[in-house]
Amino acid sequence: MKLWVKLFSEGSNIKNVSVKMFVAAALLLTAKTTQPWKQLVSLLRDFPEPSRPAKTRKCKIIPENQTSSTDFIFLGLFSSSHTSLVFSSPFIIFILTVTENTLLILLICRHSHFHSPMYFLLTHLSFMDILHINIVPKVITNFLSGTRTISLAGCGFQIFLSLILLGGECLLLAAMFYDHYVAICHPMSYAMLMSDSVNVLLAMGAWLVGTLNSIIHTAFVLHFPFCHSRTIDHFFCEVPAMLKLSCVDTSQYEQGIYISSIIFLLIPFSVISISYVKILHTILQTKSSEVRKKSFSTCLFHMVVVVMYYGPFIFIYMRPKSYHTPGQDKFLAIFYTILTCTLNPVIYSFRNEDVLKGMKNMLNCIPLAKK
């Protein structure tokens, strides 16, 4: 009996709870008591509770197979205090862009006079602009609903579509300026250098290369885990904004973005710049002052749109992630996603007298216009 009491008194040094219970039961069996169970309960109360491991806080990493159930939140293009600005500016720009690009496509397809390489490429550019400006309705609906959320699948689709259009438009603009260069500097060889097969190859190549590039980058971006806040300080899902939400090192992937930027931004911009230098050199040799003035005016407007498109694009995509500021990126993205989509038809076609005349004739054929 004394041995069991000694073991039980040293029970605090015994780490195994089952051993302590065995000692307590043996003590009760050898003891002379009429209420053994009450004494067992009183003895067990004195047992120290088993120690529990301390809880440690860890960075919450959302597994890849669970990210589809979590939405991203846009901060949007404007704050809630700019209500009138939200409803007026984006909506007007959206209607204007869709209308002018649609009319231009219908005009080119309807009149055989515009069935030339330049207008064929311009048709693809207008179609890309119509698709790209569809970011605006999402901005407006998010503001109206008050949720400003987008699912992972929706965000992935925005990245996929925007990269196709951005990359394809970069290559398509270079093809259009190559067409200008051949038409002005090598007019005698224009039919051979810009044949129908070459024209189709340039247009389809822009779509295909842009799609391949988009598939690769979209797969990489959606593969990253997101452990930071899912609030995107932007008005649509763009790669630099998404990389800020990732909790893993993306430096190697950023090198891939840099290589893509060289292919889709620097090379086309260099081709356009060299083409226009040679175009201007040819224009200066023209004797007619009126032709020189008109050509300089056209070249100036074209280069303004090119700088508005490529400039902000290069500034955002060719900088490391640490140098990005959300407000600045959001403001610069307006140029190559919204403004240039609106200006392209005006600069490349509506300043042309033949286009304006054809547009007037087409509108006169509409019954509502006659009334």
WORA-V272541 format. One record per residue. N is the residue number from 1. RES is the residue in three letters. PSI is psi as a letter, one per 40 degrees, with the letter a starting at -180 (NA if undefined). NEAR is the number of other ideal C-beta (glycine too) atoms within 8 Angstrom. Layout:
BEGIN
n={N/N}
res={RES/RES}
psi={PSI/PSI}
near={NEAR/NEAR}
END
This chain:
BEGIN
n={1/2/3/4/5/6/7/8/9/10/11/12/13/14/15/16/17/18/19/20/21/22/23/24/25/26/27/28/29/30/31/32/33/34/35/36/37/38/39/40/41/42/43/44/45/46/47/48/49/50/51/52/53/54/55/56/57/58/59/60/61/62/63/64/65/66/67/68/69/70/71/72/73/74/75/76/77/78/79/80/81/82/83/84/85/86/87/88/89/90/91/92/93/94/95/96/97/98/99/100/101/102/103/104/105/106/107/108/109/110/111/112/113/114/115/116/117/118/119/120/121/122/123/124/125/126/127/128/129/130/131/132/133/134/135/136/137/138/139/140/141/142/143/144/145/146/147/148/149/150/151/152/153/154/155/156/157/158/159/160/161/162/163/164/165/166/167/168/169/170/171/172/173/174/175/176/177/178/179/180/181/182/183/184/185/186/187/188/189/190/191/192/193/194/195/196/197/198/199/200/201/202/203/204/205/206/207/208/209/210/211/212/213/214/215/216/217/218/219/220/221/222/223/224/225/226/227/228/229/230/231/232/233/234/235/236/237/238/239/240/241/242/243/244/245/246/247/248/249/250/251/252/253/254/255/256/257/258/259/260/261/262/263/264/265/266/267/268/269/270/271/272/273/274/275/276/277/278/279/280/281/282/283/284/285/286/287/288/289/290/291/292/293/294/295/296/297/298/299/300/301/302/303/304/305/306/307/308/309/310/311/312/313/314/315/316/317/318/319/320/321/322/323/324/325/326/327/328/329/330/331/332/333/334/335/336/337/338/339/340/341/342/343/344/345/346/347/348/349/350/351/352/353/354/355/356/357/358/359/360/361/362/363/364/365/366/367/368/369/370/371}
res={MET/LYS/LEU/TRP/VAL/LYS/LEU/PHE/SER/GLU/GLY/SER/ASN/ILE/LYS/ASN/VAL/SER/VAL/LYS/MET/PHE/VAL/ALA/ALA/ALA/LEU/LEU/LEU/THR/ALA/LYS/THR/THR/GLN/PRO/TRP/LYS/GLN/LEU/VAL/SER/LEU/LEU/ARG/ASP/PHE/PRO/GLU/PRO/SER/ARG/PRO/ALA/LYS/THR/ARG/LYS/CYS/LYS/ILE/ILE/PRO/GLU/ASN/GLN/THR/SER/SER/THR/ASP/PHE/ILE/PHE/LEU/GLY/LEU/PHE/SER/SER/SER/HIS/THR/SER/LEU/VAL/PHE/SER/SER/PRO/PHE/ILE/ILE/PHE/ILE/LEU/THR/VAL/THR/GLU/ASN/THR/LEU/LEU/ILE/LEU/LEU/ILE/CYS/ARG/HIS/SER/HIS/PHE/HIS/SER/PRO/MET/TYR/PHE/LEU/LEU/THR/HIS/LEU/SER/PHE/MET/ASP/ILE/LEU/HIS/ILE/ASN/ILE/VAL/PRO/LYS/VAL/ILE/THR/ASN/PHE/LEU/SER/GLY/THR/ARG/THR/ILE/SER/LEU/ALA/GLY/CYS/GLY/PHE/GLN/ILE/PHE/LEU/SER/LEU/ILE/LEU/LEU/GLY/GLY/GLU/CYS/LEU/LEU/LEU/ALA/ALA/MET/PHE/TYR/ASP/HIS/TYR/VAL/ALA/ILE/CYS/HIS/PRO/MET/SER/TYR/ALA/MET/LEU/MET/SER/ASP/SER/VAL/ASN/VAL/LEU/LEU/ALA/MET/GLY/ALA/TRP/LEU/VAL/GLY/THR/LEU/ASN/SER/ILE/ILE/HIS/THR/ALA/PHE/VAL/LEU/HIS/PHE/PRO/PHE/CYS/HIS/SER/ARG/THR/ILE/ASP/HIS/PHE/PHE/CYS/GLU/VAL/PRO/ALA/MET/LEU/LYS/LEU/SER/CYS/VAL/ASP/THR/SER/GLN/TYR/GLU/GLN/GLY/ILE/TYR/ILE/SER/SER/ILE/ILE/PHE/LEU/LEU/ILE/PRO/PHE/SER/VAL/ILE/SER/ILE/SER/TYR/VAL/LYS/ILE/LEU/HIS/THR/ILE/LEU/GLN/THR/LYS/SER/SER/GLU/VAL/ARG/LYS/LYS/SER/PHE/SER/THR/CYS/LEU/PHE/HIS/MET/VAL/VAL/VAL/VAL/MET/TYR/TYR/GLY/PRO/PHE/ILE/PHE/ILE/TYR/MET/ARG/PRO/LYS/SER/TYR/HIS/THR/PRO/GLY/GLN/ASP/LYS/PHE/LEU/ALA/ILE/PHE/TYR/THR/ILE/LEU/THR/CYS/THR/LEU/ASN/PRO/VAL/ILE/TYR/SER/PHE/ARG/ASN/GLU/ASP/VAL/LEU/LYS/GLY/MET/LYS/ASN/MET/LEU/ASN/CYS/ILE/PRO/LEU/ALA/LYS/LYS}
psi={d/d/d/d/d/d/d/d/d/e/d/d/e/h/d/h/d/d/d/d/d/d/d/d/d/d/d/d/d/e/i/g/i/e/g/d/d/d/d/d/d/d/d/d/d/e/h/i/i/h/i/i/i/i/h/h/h/i/h/h/h/h/i/d/e/e/d/e/e/h/i/i/h/h/e/i/d/i/i/e/e/f/d/d/d/d/d/c/d/d/d/d/d/d/d/d/d/d/d/d/d/d/d/d/d/d/d/d/d/d/h/e/d/e/g/i/d/d/d/d/d/d/d/d/d/d/d/d/d/d/d/d/e/e/d/d/d/d/d/d/d/d/d/d/d/e/d/f/i/h/i/d/d/d/d/d/d/d/d/d/d/d/d/d/d/d/d/d/d/d/d/d/d/d/d/d/d/d/d/d/d/d/d/d/d/g/d/d/e/d/d/d/d/f/i/d/d/d/d/d/d/d/d/d/d/d/d/d/d/d/d/d/d/d/d/d/d/d/d/d/d/e/d/h/i/h/e/a/i/f/h/h/g/i/e/i/h/i/d/d/d/d/d/d/e/i/e/i/h/e/d/d/d/d/d/d/d/d/d/d/d/d/d/e/c/d/d/d/d/d/d/d/d/d/d/d/d/d/d/d/d/d/d/d/e/h/d/h/d/d/d/d/d/d/d/d/d/d/d/d/d/d/d/d/d/d/d/d/d/d/c/d/d/d/d/d/e/f/i/i/d/e/e/h/h/d/d/d/d/d/d/d/d/d/d/e/d/d/d/d/d/d/d/d/d/d/d/e/d/e/e/h/d/d/d/d/d/d/d/d/d/d/d/d/e/h/d/d/d/d/NA}
near={7/5/6/11/9/8/10/12/6/8/11/5/5/9/3/6/7/6/8/12/9/8/13/13/9/9/14/12/7/7/9/2/7/3/6/10/6/7/11/11/8/8/12/9/6/5/9/4/4/5/4/4/4/4/4/4/3/4/5/5/7/10/7/7/5/8/11/8/4/9/8/14/9/12/9/10/8/8/5/5/4/8/7/6/8/13/8/8/7/13/10/8/13/12/8/9/14/10/8/12/15/10/10/15/11/9/13/13/6/6/9/4/6/11/8/6/10/10/11/12/15/13/12/12/14/14/10/12/16/13/9/13/15/8/13/12/8/11/14/13/8/13/11/6/7/5/5/10/9/11/9/11/7/9/12/12/8/13/17/11/10/14/14/13/12/13/14/14/15/13/14/15/13/13/12/13/14/11/12/12/13/13/11/10/9/9/8/4/8/10/6/6/9/11/8/6/6/10/12/8/8/12/13/8/9/14/11/8/11/17/10/8/14/14/9/9/14/12/8/10/12/9/6/12/11/10/9/8/4/10/7/12/8/13/9/12/14/11/11/11/13/14/13/10/11/12/8/6/4/10/6/7/10/11/8/11/11/9/8/12/12/9/9/13/14/9/10/13/12/8/11/13/8/8/12/13/8/10/14/10/8/10/13/7/5/9/2/6/5/6/9/11/8/8/12/10/8/9/12/8/10/13/9/9/13/12/8/12/13/13/9/12/12/12/9/12/12/8/7/6/9/4/6/12/6/11/7/8/14/12/7/11/14/9/12/12/12/13/10/13/13/14/10/13/13/10/12/11/11/11/8/7/5/8/12/9/8/12/11/8/8/13/8/8/6/8/5/5/8/6/4}
END
